[in-house]
């Protein structure tokens, strides 16, 4: 599955957040893999972050990460930069509320038009 998320940085934390992500800790990468996350991309526009997460089961992945010490350390650290995740009251604890539903995709419409 592919999940889109939206979070917002604290005022003035843009460059620090990007520096923190230049190389994330190896134990965090291992925790993400164990949780079933195969890819996680982040784009930034001003203070707004847009995440695209590829995984088998997002709710299960978030539940596993919530218990993982490597992720707990990372969340404590990165929390200094992130103000909140949209639609969750500031936490990814409720994945069904924080995901952005896809509205439209150019390639899907083009493929459907080609098929007739």
N, C-alpha and C positions, 0 to 999 in steps of 0.2 A: 504494500500500500504506500501511497505518497501522501504526506501530510504537510500542509502549509501553516505556519505560525507567524504571529506578529508580536514583537515586543518593542519596548521603548527604553532608550538609554536615559540615565540621569543627565541632567544639564552639564555640559562640558566634559563628558566622559567618552566622547567619540574616538579620539586617537588612542586613549588607554585601552579601550575595548578591542580595537583592532590590533594593538600591540600584544594584548593578552592572547589573541587568537593566531598570532604569527606561528606559534608552535604550541599546541596544547599538550599537556602531560600524557606520556605514553600509557600510564595506568587508566586514564580517562578513555583513551582510544580503545583499550581492551574492554573496559566496562561497556562502552557503546556497542561493541561487537557482540559481547556476551548477551546483551539485552536484545539483540536481533536487528540493530540499526546498521544498515549497509552503507548509507551515505547521509550526510547532513551538510547542507550548504546554507550560507548566510549572506544576505545582501544588506547594505545600509544606505538609507537616504536620510540625511540629517541625523536625527536621533532615533529614527524608526528602523528597526531590524526586521527583515523578512526571511524566514527560515523555510527550507524545503527538506523534509526528512523522509527517507526511504527506509521502510522496515516491514516486517511481517505483520505485526500487531502493535500499533502505537500505544494503546492503553497498557498492554502487558509490558512493553519496553519501559514506559514511564514508571510503572510499579516496580520493576526490577531496579531501575536506576535510583529510585527513591531510597532503596535499601543499600545501595552500593557505596562503600566508604570512599572510593575514588571520586564518584560523582558528588557525594556530600561535601568533600573538600573543595571540589571545583565550584559547586554552587555557592558555598560560603565566600570563596574568593571572587567569583564573577558577579556576585550580588552587589558588590561595591560599585559596579558599572551600570547594572540593569535596574531601571525603575520598576517596570512591571511587564507582564505578558497581558495582552489584550484579552478581555472576556473571562478572566479567571480570578480576578481579585489579586493578581500579582504572582501567581504560582502555576506551574504546569501540573498541579495535582489533579485537575479535572480535564483530561485530554479531550473528552467529547465536547467540552465548552470552548476550548482554546483553538480548535482547528478552523481553518478558513476553507469554506466549501468552494469548489471550483465552479465557476459560472460558465465559462466559454473557453474553447481551445481552437485556434485557427487550424492546426493540422487535422484535428478530428473532423471539423466541418468540411474541410477540403477533401478528406478521404471519403466522407459520406457522400459528397456531391459527385465524386468520381465513380462511386459504385452505383449511383443513380438513385 
